[in-house]
Amino acid sequence: MNHRTIILTLISLCFSGLSYAQSVTAAGNFMMGGTLGFSTASSSVEVQNSGTSISNEGTRATQFNISPRIGYFVSDNFAIGIGMDYTLNEIEEPVDLSDPNTEYESEYDSDLLFGPFARYYLPVGVDKAFFLQANFGFGSSEDQIRIGEDPQTVSNDVLAASIGPGFTIYSTDAIGIEALLKYNWARSNAQYNFQGENNETTTYTNQLDFSIGFQVYFNRLQRSAVDKGSGTAPVDEDEFY
């Protein structure tokens, strides 16, 4: 095989990969997927007093997150859609650190956001693509807090926006495994009662978030099946997913 043949083969492979990525993200296709997350954390505390040492469990935290979304490609490599983000956090605090048999008080907060998103793909290499995603969401959250000796559940109105880059790898079954890094901005308004008076607070949040998820790509009602060799998407009229 001479040098000219090698160069032509490499160029052919590059364009084949580009056609594959573009066929998955072609105008008229759908995408559906999201992310799912779960995490736990715990701590231990050692209390020293008058020459004695007591070890005890500290704060325990649990978080669950699910973010489904569905989108439609209005043009090649550009999709718009709608998504949901739900997060539930639970924190357990010991009442008395010096008591090994202490009880725990639980506090929780939950967030539920709905809103549109937009994503633009930049196909690179074989079966891979970078993308840029922007989200806008609005909804509500609930926080269980203690004000003085009075435990209260506080409701918040939340407005949020995020933007960030991502990277995805496609399979021949039109399933994309992706990683996404986002900058999140949020504003929440809360009202609560303290000593007989109504109070209102506004909180602004800035956060960087990294997540891993998946997307399934459909050609109308059919899965986008792709022949990597030809870069075309064969359609089976009798098989639906």
Buried (B, 14 or more C-beta within 10 A) or exposed (E): EEEEEEEEEEEEEEEBBBBBBBBBBBEEBBBBBBBEEEEEEEEEEEEEEEEEEEEBBEBBBBBBBBBBBBBBBEEBBBBBBBBBBBBBBBBBBBEEBEEEEBEEEEBBBBBBBEBBBBBBBEBBEBBBBBBEBBBBBEBEBBBBBEEEEEEEEBEBBBBBBBBBEBBBBBEEEBBBBBEBEBEBEBBBEBEBEEEEEEEEEEEEEEEEEEBEBBBBBBBEEBBBBBBBEEBEBEEEEEEEE
